[in-house]
Amino acid sequence: MEPFSISAFKVLVRIFATTTKICTHGDSTQAHSLGFRAHRDDPPTRCRISPWVHVLRQRLVLVSTIVNCYGVFENNCDGGPADLVFVLDSSSSIWPPHYYKQLEFAQNVISEFDVGPEKTQTRIGVLTFSDSHQLHFNLDQNLDKSMAMAAIMKTPYRSGGTNTADALWYLGEHMFSVKTGSRPNAKHIAVVITDGESHNPEATQIAAEAAKKKGIQIFAIGVGDAADLDELEAIASTPSENFVFRVATYTALNSIQKSISQRTCEGMSTSKTHLISGQSSSLTKAPTTTRTTTTTTERPITETSPNPIMEDQEKIDKACGGKPADVFFLLDSSSSIELPDFDKPKNFVKNVVNLFDIGAKKTRVGVSTFSYEYEPHISLAEYDIKSDLLMAIENTSYLSGGTNTGDAIRNVRETVFMGGSARREVGHVLIVLTDGMSKIPETTKMEAMRAKDEGIYIFAIGIGDNIDIDELRSISSKPNDNYMFQVDSFDALESIRDILAIRSCEVPVSDQPDICPVNTDTDVLFVFDSAGIGRASSITVLSFINEVTRIFETKSSYVTTSILSSNCIEADIPFTSEFRAEIVNLINSKSSESTKLIKRMRLEGFATHRGGRASARHVAVLFIDDTLDSESFLESQRARFRNMDLFVVAIGDRVNLEQARLVCGGGSRLLVVPDYQHLMKMSKEFSINMCEATKSKKPVPTTIATRQTTEGSVKKSTKAVITTTIATKKTTEVLPDDDGSGSFYDDIPSSKLE
């Protein structure tokens, strides 16, 4: 059944309200219209309103008023289907009760629309922002008015800063995507409410313009005196008098509810417009009066930018402040990209580069492509003049082949950023453009993680429908919303040009440890029982080693590093009738895996066949997570007599810390970590300690312990003597020399060590 027309209903009301008077004309009674006029020759006519008509007219006028105000019989807005998204400020400047006034306002606006899942109905989405954006529900959720209104009121308050740019960027990139429930045939409308200036107005303006270029109509509502009118106008669509509102308080939002609903409905009835990439929309100066009503007598002053490129350049300069960076583009050149389309990412790179201040001491740019193979094209230090750089980018060749993204990221990490060509004092930025899933996703994820661990900030740009969102997330730096982009086609790359340039220059300088100034040949050996601690803990230890060794200059000839780890327990037993006896022998074996490992460290860890240098200083780092047995402890003491500078990383609560101190000498050579999960957090502290120790030309003085293997105390001596208790008689055991031959040091009776 078609809804009863409001206009038809009003006509009916007027008819009933202005007719049906009971008139007496002579001896007859007639019904007359209010406009009825008797002939002038007719006798006088006396008219009165029938009581039932009077009542009917009152009721119909009342119903007409209700229809005018609330749209009872049909929705006030019949401008066609719309996708409507609310972007709500949730920063700390808003008192929580006022925040919920925002929600009530949004709820009241929603009540004016025909919300539902049909093609002709309205859909609702909600996004809030503080330090970053927070999605609450997409357009394909809550496809019922009551559900949407209830969901609005459940939107939680977060507090934090005012990162309006991040919210607007997410709005433009994700909220109106087909994947999140948006419809191509619907009008795309956003209502942004804020009570203060964003922390980066230039980035906010760029993000808003990018959203508007995609055909999104934006209403901007400022609450209170702190809302910046210029920024509201930059956010909103034009003309400003139609899209910008200001109210004094959150309570006053209700005063503009009808206006917002009406303007939103008018927006739905207008055709969608898409600005061509590269063109600039007119900048409209709105009246400076506070808008608590929707009318104004002032006319907008329209100023069309004469030079869009110069305008964009000014925005970048303001946001970046001339801060230098090393920016490297990694372009997918696999067979999934046809040759004509390959020119589009190249043009995109040129347009982004055009916004940078290029120079040897400014921003430097490099470019490589990848398919099955990695193909370097432009190194960071190759071009200092922008025109030459742009020409070189234009000449970047197409490869074709598979998509080995992981290998390409590894090459960039090793040869570009860690290979010495990147500057340590600037931010390191890698921008990856790809149109499909990589050949080996696990490798891609691992290599991206390694690059990010080295202080490289990665932007991941996915193009088209064949990309894997999860893989893009694993490639990009955190938060993903700042470093991950998705566009529908190569042509759409231009829509993210400005915001990518802004975010690239906002990347901080990589958190790189200072290079340790070692000027003496030093071999550093890391030792851990990989079989004993398991794969997961071994990966953690390797990551820790990777982080710690960053303090040593990779190109230095003074420092070399190595790892020594254990293999699985040797438990081979041939077919034999003595099988059980052999098992018992293995169980009771006095030579543990840790003992074997520490012995290998002592005898072959720094051997020439492993790349060790006889003349170099030998530094060993031993990882332990349990108390060492007597043989392992003995081996560690023997290692000390080979002039080995020994560090110990003690992990967990099963380690005998007094014993660990005796192994390494204590002090800064002992790092105590509560568990493997906390190991990475201690890497910086340990790096500093290692640097201080390795800068010294002399290893730590050797201190050997005397230890009773029963419950006796542990004491120190300057000689290599360990006291053991066998039954009730104390004897002394002398440590063998480095070669295991057992040459003796002065024998000190145990009675002298008590």
ChimeraX attribute file (.defattr): number of C-alpha atoms within 10 A of each C-alpha:
attribute: neighborCount
match mode: 1-to-1
recipient: residues
	/A:1	3
	/A:2	5
	/A:3	8
	/A:4	11
	/A:5	10
	/A:6	18
	/A:7	9
	/A:8	9
	/A:9	16
	/A:10	18
	/A:11	12
	/A:12	13
	/A:13	20
	/A:14	14
	/A:15	14
	/A:16	18
	/A:17	20
	/A:18	13
	/A:19	17
	/A:20	19
	/A:21	20
	/A:22	18
	/A:23	18
	/A:24	16
	/A:25	15
	/A:26	11
	/A:27	5
	/A:28	7
	/A:29	13
	/A:30	12
	/A:31	16
	/A:32	19
	/A:33	16
	/A:34	13
	/A:35	8
	/A:36	10
	/A:37	9
	/A:38	12
	/A:39	8
	/A:40	7
	/A:41	6
	/A:42	9
	/A:43	10
	/A:44	12
	/A:45	12
	/A:46	11
	/A:47	16
	/A:48	12
	/A:49	14
	/A:50	14
	/A:51	11
	/A:52	8
	/A:53	16
	/A:54	14
	/A:55	10
	/A:56	15
	/A:57	20
	/A:58	14
	/A:59	14
	/A:60	18
	/A:61	16
	/A:62	13
	/A:63	16
	/A:64	20
	/A:65	13
	/A:66	13
	/A:67	18
	/A:68	13
	/A:69	11
	/A:70	14
	/A:71	16
	/A:72	14
	/A:73	13
	/A:74	17
	/A:75	16
	/A:76	20
	/A:77	20
	/A:78	15
	/A:79	16
	/A:80	19
	/A:81	25
	/A:82	28
	/A:83	26
	/A:84	28
	/A:85	24
	/A:86	21
	/A:87	27
	/A:88	26
	/A:89	29
	/A:90	32
	/A:91	25
	/A:92	15
	/A:93	17
	/A:94	18
	/A:95	12
	/A:96	16
	/A:97	10
	/A:98	13
	/A:99	20
	/A:100	20
	/A:101	18
	/A:102	23
	/A:103	20
	/A:104	18
	/A:105	20
	/A:106	24
	/A:107	19
	/A:108	16
	/A:109	20
	/A:110	21
	/A:111	18
	/A:112	20
	/A:113	24
	/A:114	22
	/A:115	26
	/A:116	20
	/A:117	17
	/A:118	11
	/A:119	13
	/A:120	16
	/A:121	19
	/A:122	25
	/A:123	32
	/A:124	29
	/A:125	27
	/A:126	24
	/A:127	23
	/A:128	23
	/A:129	26
	/A:130	23
	/A:131	18
	/A:132	20
	/A:133	24
	/A:134	20
	/A:135	16
	/A:136	15
	/A:137	19
	/A:138	22
	/A:139	25
	/A:140	18
	/A:141	17
	/A:142	21
	/A:143	19
	/A:144	17
	/A:145	21
	/A:146	15
	/A:147	13
	/A:148	23
	/A:149	21
	/A:150	13
	/A:151	18
	/A:152	25
	/A:153	15
	/A:154	11
	/A:155	20
	/A:156	15
	/A:157	19
	/A:158	17
	/A:159	17
	/A:160	16
	/A:161	18
	/A:162	25
	/A:163	23
	/A:164	33
	/A:165	25
	/A:166	22
	/A:167	28
	/A:168	29
	/A:169	25
	/A:170	21
	/A:171	25
	/A:172	23
	/A:173	21
	/A:174	17
	/A:175	26
	/A:176	26
	/A:177	17
	/A:178	12
	/A:179	12
	/A:180	15
	/A:181	18
	/A:182	23
	/A:183	19
	/A:184	12
	/A:185	13
	/A:186	20
	/A:187	26
	/A:188	25
	/A:189	23
	/A:190	28
	/A:191	21
	/A:192	24
	/A:193	25
	/A:194	27
	/A:195	25
	/A:196	23
	/A:197	19
	/A:198	20
	/A:199	14
	/A:200	15
	/A:201	21
	/A:202	22
	/A:203	25
	/A:204	25
	/A:205	23
	/A:206	24
	/A:207	28
	/A:208	25
	/A:209	26
	/A:210	25
	/A:211	24
	/A:212	24
	/A:213	21
	/A:214	20
	/A:215	19
	/A:216	25
	/A:217	24
	/A:218	28
	/A:219	26
	/A:220	26
	/A:221	26
	/A:222	27
	/A:223	21
	/A:224	16
	/A:225	14
	/A:226	13
	/A:227	20
	/A:228	19
	/A:229	24
	/A:230	13
	/A:231	18
	/A:232	27
	/A:233	24
	/A:234	24
	/A:235	29
	/A:236	28
	/A:237	25
	/A:238	23
	/A:239	18
	/A:240	22
	/A:241	22
	/A:242	19
	/A:243	24
	/A:244	27
	/A:245	27
	/A:246	27
	/A:247	22
	/A:248	17
	/A:249	15
	/A:250	20
	/A:251	14
	/A:252	16
	/A:253	24
	/A:254	20
	/A:255	15
	/A:256	20
	/A:257	16
	/A:258	18
	/A:259	18
	/A:260	22
	/A:261	19
	/A:262	17
	/A:263	17
	/A:264	26
	/A:265	22
	/A:266	14
	/A:267	21
	/A:268	24
	/A:269	16
	/A:270	11
	/A:271	10
	/A:272	15
	/A:273	13
	/A:274	11
	/A:275	13
	/A:276	12
	/A:277	14
	/A:278	12
	/A:279	12
	/A:280	18
	/A:281	17
	/A:282	13
	/A:283	17
	/A:284	19
	/A:285	19
	/A:286	22
	/A:287	17
	/A:288	11
	/A:289	11
	/A:290	14
	/A:291	18
	/A:292	16
	/A:293	13
	/A:294	17
	/A:295	10
	/A:296	10
	/A:297	6
	/A:298	11
	/A:299	11
	/A:300	14
	/A:301	13
	/A:302	13
	/A:303	11
	/A:304	12
	/A:305	14
	/A:306	10
	/A:307	10
	/A:308	14
	/A:309	15
	/A:310	12
	/A:311	12
	/A:312	15
	/A:313	16
	/A:314	14
	/A:315	19
	/A:316	24
	/A:317	17
	/A:318	14
	/A:319	19
	/A:320	20
	/A:321	11
	/A:322	15
	/A:323	18
	/A:324	23
	/A:325	28
	/A:326	27
	/A:327	25
	/A:328	24
	/A:329	20
	/A:330	24
	/A:331	26
	/A:332	30
	/A:333	30
	/A:334	24
	/A:335	15
	/A:336	17
	/A:337	18
	/A:338	12
	/A:339	15
	/A:340	8
	/A:341	14
	/A:342	19
	/A:343	17
	/A:344	17
	/A:345	20
	/A:346	20
	/A:347	16
	/A:348	19
	/A:349	22
	/A:350	18
	/A:351	17
	/A:352	19
	/A:353	21
	/A:354	17
	/A:355	20
	/A:356	25
	/A:357	21
	/A:358	21
	/A:359	15
	/A:360	13
	/A:361	13
	/A:362	15
	/A:363	21
	/A:364	27
	/A:365	25
	/A:366	22
	/A:367	24
	/A:368	23
	/A:369	24
	/A:370	26
	/A:371	24
	/A:372	18
	/A:373	18
	/A:374	22
	/A:375	20
	/A:376	18
	/A:377	16
	/A:378	19
	/A:379	17
	/A:380	20
	/A:381	15
	/A:382	15
	/A:383	19
	/A:384	18
	/A:385	13
	/A:386	18
	/A:387	12
	/A:388	12
	/A:389	22
	/A:390	18
	/A:391	11
	/A:392	17
	/A:393	21
	/A:394	14
	/A:395	12
	/A:396	19
	/A:397	16
	/A:398	21
	/A:399	20
	/A:400	18
	/A:401	16
	/A:402	18
	/A:403	25
	/A:404	22
	/A:405	33
	/A:406	21
	/A:407	22
	/A:408	26
	/A:409	26
	/A:410	19
	/A:411	20
	/A:412	21
	/A:413	21
	/A:414	13
	/A:415	14
	/A:416	18
	/A:417	24
	/A:418	21
	/A:419	13
	/A:420	13
	/A:421	13
	/A:422	21
	/A:423	17
	/A:424	18
	/A:425	14
	/A:426	20
	/A:427	24
	/A:428	26
	/A:429	26
	/A:430	27
	/A:431	22
	/A:432	24
	/A:433	22
	/A:434	26
	/A:435	25
	/A:436	23
	/A:437	19
	/A:438	22
	/A:439	16
	/A:440	13
	/A:441	18
	/A:442	13
	/A:443	17
	/A:444	24
	/A:445	22
	/A:446	16
	/A:447	22
	/A:448	26
	/A:449	18
	/A:450	17
	/A:451	24
	/A:452	21
	/A:453	16
	/A:454	20
	/A:455	19
	/A:456	25
	/A:457	26
	/A:458	27
	/A:459	26
	/A:460	25
	/A:461	23
	/A:462	26
	/A:463	21
	/A:464	14
	/A:465	13
	/A:466	13
	/A:467	17
	/A:468	14
	/A:469	16
	/A:470	11
	/A:471	18
	/A:472	25
	/A:473	19
	/A:474	20
	/A:475	30
	/A:476	26
	/A:477	22
	/A:478	15
	/A:479	10
	/A:480	16
	/A:481	17
	/A:482	18
	/A:483	21
	/A:484	23
	/A:485	24
	/A:486	21
	/A:487	20
	/A:488	15
	/A:489	14
	/A:490	18
	/A:491	14
	/A:492	17
	/A:493	21
	/A:494	21
	/A:495	22
	/A:496	22
	/A:497	18
	/A:498	22
	/A:499	22
	/A:500	20
	/A:501	19
	/A:502	22
	/A:503	17
	/A:504	25
	/A:505	25
	/A:506	16
	/A:507	18
	/A:508	16
	/A:509	19
	/A:510	18
	/A:511	13
	/A:512	15
	/A:513	16
	/A:514	14
	/A:515	13
	/A:516	18
	/A:517	15
	/A:518	21
	/A:519	14
	/A:520	15
	/A:521	18
	/A:522	22
	/A:523	23
	/A:524	24
	/A:525	20
	/A:526	21
	/A:527	24
	/A:528	23
	/A:529	22
	/A:530	19
	/A:531	15
	/A:532	18
	/A:533	14
	/A:534	10
	/A:535	11
	/A:536	10
	/A:537	16
	/A:538	18
	/A:539	12
	/A:540	16
	/A:541	21
	/A:542	14
	/A:543	16
	/A:544	20
	/A:545	18
	/A:546	15
	/A:547	19
	/A:548	21
	/A:549	21
	/A:550	18
	/A:551	20
	/A:552	20
	/A:553	18
	/A:554	15
	/A:555	11
	/A:556	12
	/A:557	12
	/A:558	17
	/A:559	20
	/A:560	20
	/A:561	16
	/A:562	15
	/A:563	15
	/A:564	20
	/A:565	17
	/A:566	17
	/A:567	12
	/A:568	10
	/A:569	11
	/A:570	8
	/A:571	10
	/A:572	9
	/A:573	12
	/A:574	9
	/A:575	7
	/A:576	9
	/A:577	8
	/A:578	10
	/A:579	12
	/A:580	11
	/A:581	11
	/A:582	16
	/A:583	14
	/A:584	10
	/A:585	11
	/A:586	17
	/A:587	11
	/A:588	10
	/A:589	9
	/A:590	13
	/A:591	13
	/A:592	16
	/A:593	18
	/A:594	23
	/A:595	20
	/A:596	16
	/A:597	22
	/A:598	28
	/A:599	19
	/A:600	18
	/A:601	24
	/A:602	23
	/A:603	17
	/A:604	14
	/A:605	25
	/A:606	25
	/A:607	13
	/A:608	10
	/A:609	9
	/A:610	10
	/A:611	13
	/A:612	21
	/A:613	16
	/A:614	12
	/A:615	9
	/A:616	16
	/A:617	22
	/A:618	22
	/A:619	22
	/A:620	26
	/A:621	21
	/A:622	24
	/A:623	18
	/A:624	22
	/A:625	21
	/A:626	15
	/A:627	17
	/A:628	20
	/A:629	13
	/A:630	15
	/A:631	17
	/A:632	21
	/A:633	19
	/A:634	20
	/A:635	23
	/A:636	23
	/A:637	26
	/A:638	25
	/A:639	23
	/A:640	23
	/A:641	18
	/A:642	14
	/A:643	17
	/A:644	22
	/A:645	24
	/A:646	24
	/A:647	27
	/A:648	24
	/A:649	20
	/A:650	26
	/A:651	20
	/A:652	16
	/A:653	14
	/A:654	13
	/A:655	16
	/A:656	15
	/A:657	16
	/A:658	11
	/A:659	17
	/A:660	25
	/A:661	18
	/A:662	22
	/A:663	28
	/A:664	27
	/A:665	21
	/A:666	18
	/A:667	10
	/A:668	17
	/A:669	22
	/A:670	23
	/A:671	21
	/A:672	17
	/A:673	18
	/A:674	13
	/A:675	13
	/A:676	19
	/A:677	11
	/A:678	13
	/A:679	20
	/A:680	16
	/A:681	12
	/A:682	14
	/A:683	19
	/A:684	17
	/A:685	12
	/A:686	20
	/A:687	22
	/A:688	17
	/A:689	17
	/A:690	21
	/A:691	19
	/A:692	14
	/A:693	19
	/A:694	25
	/A:695	15
	/A:696	12
	/A:697	13
	/A:698	11
	/A:699	17
	/A:700	17
	/A:701	11
	/A:702	20
	/A:703	18
	/A:704	24
	/A:705	21
	/A:706	24
	/A:707	20
	/A:708	16
	/A:709	14
	/A:710	10
	/A:711	7
	/A:712	11
	/A:713	10
	/A:714	16
	/A:715	15
	/A:716	15
	/A:717	14
	/A:718	11
	/A:719	17
	/A:720	24
	/A:721	25
	/A:722	24
	/A:723	21
	/A:724	19
	/A:725	14
	/A:726	11
	/A:727	7
	/A:728	6
	/A:729	7
	/A:730	13
	/A:731	13
	/A:732	15
	/A:733	14
	/A:734	17
	/A:735	22
	/A:736	17
	/A:737	16
	/A:738	16
	/A:739	11
	/A:740	10
	/A:741	9
	/A:742	11
	/A:743	11
	/A:744	13
	/A:745	13
	/A:746	9
	/A:747	12
	/A:748	17
	/A:749	13
	/A:750	15
	/A:751	8
	/A:752	6
	/A:753	13
	/A:754	10
